[in-house]
Amino acid sequence: MKKALMGILICAFAVLCAVPVFAQRYEFGLTWNWYDPGMDASYTSRYAPRYLSGGTYSSLAEQTIRIKAKAISGLAAFVTWFPVSNIGVQFMAEYFKPDFEGANTAYAYSLTYERPMPDHTTRTVSYANSMDWGPSEGDVREIVLSLNGVLRLPLTRSLSVNISGGPSYFYFEGKAGFIGYTKFWTTADRVLHIQDFKLPYEFGPQNKLGFNVGGEAAFHLSGTISLIGEYRYFACAEADTILHLTPNDVLPDPVADVESTLGLGSMKLDPSFTRFSAGLKFRF
């Protein structure tokens, strides 16, 4: 029985391989991709840290953080239908999750307040500090779905080129770190206490429409299997994306209160990217 089944499979494979290269109406492809994301943005945090002991005071904290998505490998798949010989419609799906990098400026803050003295007078006290800030961490998850028109150009029996493009739907969300947060207070012995936090933040999900265009070269190993290489560019307008703090065990204060103190805003993020691909394509 096993020998008979194996014989049937071998015969079926031989028949498929014998079908003329461009006679099939459907193509299915799987590719390994090298993604070069265009996401590279910065955000300036500028706020007045709270002095919890009350009284007259002024404070300021400032830093600029940057997130840049690293190049990464990922997977894509597509299905193409050719209603006529060399003109088709293609559905394509992408998924990749690049890490963030990015050099951040120092986190600098200052406080000026009135310190009560034993003789019932007050003394103006000023304090300032600057902390080196490490590079950004985190990642962004991106999914892109595309619907393309395809023009197939047979060059030889074993080589063809496809040119395609069309609208793309972009979905992305991410988590990164860190944003600085500080609060001050004094105790009964008039000692100033300072508590600093490095807070993770997140953004998205965001949904945007864009487009893609690319070219594919296919070397036909048989009538149904091809080795392909492709270059494709995906373009999308920048998205003004609101930032939120990620809830965590380090921060004792309510997240909403801290976001209000920070005046947390938005960052313009670009989900566009370029990819280079290699893979297999099956025709049937």
Phi and psi in degrees as a GROMACS rama.xvg file:
@    title "Ramachandran Plot"
@    xaxis  label "Phi"
@    yaxis  label "Psi"
@TYPE xy
-63.2383  -40.0122  LYS-2
-65.4025  -38.4289  LYS-3
-65.8896  -42.4967  ALA-4
-63.9795  -41.9755  LEU-5
-63.1817  -38.4664  MET-6
-64.5027  -40.9828  GLY-7
-63.1527  -42.7788  ILE-8
-63.5895  -41.1883  LEU-9
-64.5383  -42.4469  ILE-10
-64.3088  -41.9522  CYS-11
-64.0375  -41.1824  ALA-12
-63.4205  -40.9091  PHE-13
-64.1434  -39.02  ALA-14
-65.0165  -44.5819  VAL-15
-60.9014  -42.0945  LEU-16
-67.9645  -22.785  CYS-17
-83.9106  -11.0328  ALA-18
-68.068  137.319  VAL-19
-54.1288  146.444  PRO-20
-57.5052  -43.3217  VAL-21
-103.934  16.4012  PHE-22
-83.8862  -23.6936  ALA-23
-75.3974  152.097  GLN-24
-103.056  -10.433  ARG-25
-126.435  144.909  TYR-26
-131.481  141.038  GLU-27
-129.434  129.949  PHE-28
-132.322  146.992  GLY-29
-126.085  130.806  LEU-30
-131.755  147.295  THR-31
-96.1351  131.629  TRP-32
-124.646  150.823  ASN-33
-111.958  111.537  TRP-34
-96.8252  134.133  TYR-35
-118.165  93.7775  ASP-36
-71.683  153.001  PRO-37
-98.4022  4.62252  GLY-38
-73.9909  111.082  MET-39
-152.505  103.236  ASP-40
-141.797  160.296  ALA-41
-132.344  157.762  SER-42
-142.562  130.611  TYR-43
-101.099  118.556  THR-44
-96.1121  121.96  SER-45
-141.053  115.892  ARG-46
-152.668  172.856  TYR-47
-105.975  104.531  ALA-48
-57.9233  148.787  PRO-49
-83.3015  139.627  ARG-50
-105.85  105.729  TYR-51
-74.8395  -12.8646  LEU-52
-84.8061  -1.2176  SER-53
77.2742  -171.045  GLY-54
84.5419  -173.449  GLY-55
-82.7146  128.585  THR-56
-158.556  162.036  TYR-57
-138.366  145.176  SER-58
-149.71  159.532  SER-59
-156.121  137.122  LEU-60
-134.654  143.623  ALA-61
-153.3  142.64  GLU-62
-163.454  159.812  GLN-63
-121.23  124.859  THR-64
-108.337  150.914  ILE-65
-133.167  137.742  ARG-66
-123.724  131.267  ILE-67
-133.394  122.631  LYS-68
-75.3113  131.676  ALA-69
-81.4846  154.659  LYS-70
-64.7492  145.184  ALA-71
-155.846  158.817  ILE-72
-89.1622  159.343  SER-73
-167.383  -173.393  GLY-74
-122.333  152.344  LEU-75
-144.684  157.037  ALA-76
-141.682  152.14  ALA-77
-149.218  155.185  PHE-78
-130.477  131.134  VAL-79
-124.356  136.502  THR-80
-117.226  128.62  TRP-81
-107.321  96.3351  PHE-82
-68.18  -27.6199  PRO-83
-124.274  174.218  VAL-84
-49.8235  -54.6647  SER-85
-127.531  19.2067  ASN-86
-124.194  126.14  ILE-87
-138.739  175.155  GLY-88
-121.806  134.436  VAL-89
-127.691  136.477  GLN-90
-109.756  129.738  PHE-91
-132.05  140.309  MET-92
-129.54  136.456  ALA-93
-124.531  147.321  GLU-94
-147.838  130.098  TYR-95
-156.126  160.23  PHE-96
-142.305  80.9496  LYS-97
-78.0936  150.046  PRO-98
-79.993  161.105  ASP-99
-98.5951  148.672  PHE-100
-135.542  -177.184  GLU-101
142.375  129.489  GLY-102
-83.2564  131.001  ALA-103
-109.1  150.919  ASN-104
-74.9499  167.413  THR-105
-64.3677  151.618  ALA-106
-94.4659  112.009  TYR-107
-117.087  138.605  ALA-108
-146.893  159.78  TYR-109
-147.436  156.64  SER-110
-144.907  134.694  LEU-111
-125.57  125.25  THR-112
-146.003  168.332  TYR-113
-99.4015  119.109  GLU-114
-97.1409  122.169  ARG-115
-66.4212  138.633  PRO-116
-109.616  161.3  MET-117
-57.7152  -28.1324  PRO-118
-87.9561  17.078  ASP-119
70.4371  14.6483  HIS-120
-97.5536  178.214  THR-121
-125.09  153.201  THR-122
-126.178  132.803  ARG-123
-76.9683  123.959  THR-124
-120.137  135.553  VAL-125
-121.107  142.218  SER-126
-140.705  140.898  TYR-127
-144.222  149.137  ALA-128
-152.306  155.001  ASN-129
-138.781  131.405  SER-130
-119.012  131.06  MET-131
-62.9543  141.218  ASP-132
-119.584  126.103  TRP-133
-68.1821  175.032  GLY-134
-68.2046  158.732  PRO-135
-66.3593  151.441  SER-136
-126.675  176.06  GLU-137
112.558  -166.197  GLY-138
-160.218  166.573  ASP-139
-128.567  136.519  VAL-140
-103.44  125.526  ARG-141
-128.295  131.807  GLU-142
-124.505  132.283  ILE-143
-131.972  129.251  VAL-144
-117.352  132.684  LEU-145
-130.812  147.742  SER-146
-123.985  112.271  LEU-147
-118.54  151.01  ASN-148
-90.2422  141.979  GLY-149
-125.953  133.249  VAL-150
-114.949  118.019  LEU-151
-99.2833  129.65  ARG-152
-120.222  96.4871  LEU-153
-68.5743  125.787  PRO-154
-98.0182  -48.1724  LEU-155
-139.081  -178.562  THR-156
-63.8412  -28.6732  ARG-157
-107.913  1.30274  SER-158
-141.501  133.136  LEU-159
-142.862  162.24  SER-160
-127.235  135.182  VAL-161
-112.643  133.622  ASN-162
-115.499  129.4  ILE-163
-147.347  160.329  SER-164
-177.173  163.799  GLY-165
167.01  -172.785  GLY-166
-72.2081  150.156  PRO-167
-132.922  142.694  SER-168
-104.193  124.112  TYR-169
-107.648  130.766  PHE-170
-127.371  129.136  TYR-171
-151.032  151.369  PHE-172
-155.223  153.721  GLU-173
-154.719  168.949  GLY-174
-133.493  141.279  LYS-175
-149.489  175.364  ALA-176
-161.634  149.604  GLY-177
-140.29  159.23  PHE-178
-110.765  136.896  ILE-179
-80.5853  144.704  GLY-180
-146.427  134.945  TYR-181
-136.841  146.885  THR-182
-138.822  151.285  LYS-183
-122.231  153.938  PHE-184
-163.801  159.711  TRP-185
-119.217  149.332  THR-186
-99.1924  179.066  THR-187
-60.5892  -25.489  ALA-188
-85.7534  10.8754  ASP-189
67.4959  22.6118  ARG-190
-87.8764  132.087  VAL-191
-81.1332  128.763  LEU-192
-111.885  141.544  HIS-193
-131.171  133.073  ILE-194
-125.835  120.26  GLN-195
-107.978  144.92  ASP-196
-131.904  144.322  PHE-197
-108.229  110.585  LYS-198
-106.665  129.646  LEU-199
-74.9705  153.269  PRO-200
-137.165  167.63  TYR-201
-143.293  165.38  GLU-202
-149.417  158.427  PHE-203
85.0178  -176.319  GLY-204
-74.7352  149.364  PRO-205
-118.924  144.875  GLN-206
-125.567  125.277  ASN-207
-139.798  156.031  LYS-208
-107.747  141.364  LEU-209
-149.219  -149.336  GLY-210
-149.433  169.349  PHE-211
-142.095  154.54  ASN-212
-149.038  143.612  VAL-213
-168.028  173.766  GLY-214
-134.355  142.828  GLY-215
-126.315  135.897  GLU-216
-109.105  131.653  ALA-217
-122.877  125.616  ALA-218
-103.328  117.99  PHE-219
-85.9564  110.973  HIS-220
-74.8114  -27.9949  LEU-221
-158.138  -170.715  SER-222
-69.2297  -15.6307  GLY-223
-125.705  -11.6734  THR-224
-124.102  133.505  ILE-225
-133.326  147.498  SER-226
-95.726  125.977  LEU-227
-123.275  152.349  ILE-228
-133.052  143.814  GLY-229
-147.752  146.973  GLU-230
-119.619  134.54  TYR-231
-147.242  141.442  ARG-232
-116.887  130.952  TYR-233
-113.728  123.009  PHE-234
-118.593  139.886  ALA-235
-153.087  143.156  CYS-236
-66.4224  151.264  ALA-237
-59.4088  143.705  GLU-238
-109.21  126.6  ALA-239
-78.4434  99.526  ASP-240
-107.007  122.81  THR-241
-71.8965  136.125  ILE-242
-94.2718  145.118  LEU-243
-135.671  145.613  HIS-244
-71.1201  142.667  LEU-245
-85.3382  122.902  THR-246
-55.7799  136.918  PRO-247
-152.204  166.164  ASN-248
-80.133  -13.3406  ASP-249
-74.6221  -36.0326  VAL-250
-87.6139  118.656  LEU-251
-81.4699  -18.0479  PRO-252
-88.5925  154.821  ASP-253
-58.8722  136.181  PRO-254
-59.2655  -41.0959  VAL-255
-61.218  -38.3748  ALA-256
-66.9799  -40.7016  ASP-257
-68.2441  -40.7803  VAL-258
-60.7888  -38.5743  GLU-259
-65.7584  -42.1641  SER-260
-63.3539  -43.6738  THR-261
-70.1827  -21.5345  LEU-262
61.5425  41.4854  GLY-263
-58.3691  127.839  LEU-264
-111.432  -136.504  GLY-265
-129.47  164.092  SER-266
-129.904  135.646  MET-267
-81.6878  115.346  LYS-268
-115.999  137.723  LEU-269
-108.292  111.142  ASP-270
-84.9827  4.67408  PRO-271
-64.0236  156.053  SER-272
-162.788  164.48  PHE-273
-116.246  145.172  THR-274
-138.342  147.512  ARG-275
-115.208  135.764  PHE-276
-132.29  152.128  SER-277
-143.485  140.988  ALA-278
-178.627  -161.776  GLY-279
-120.177  146.027  LEU-280
-127.993  135.429  LYS-281
-117.099  132.896  PHE-282
-112.155  140.133  ARG-283
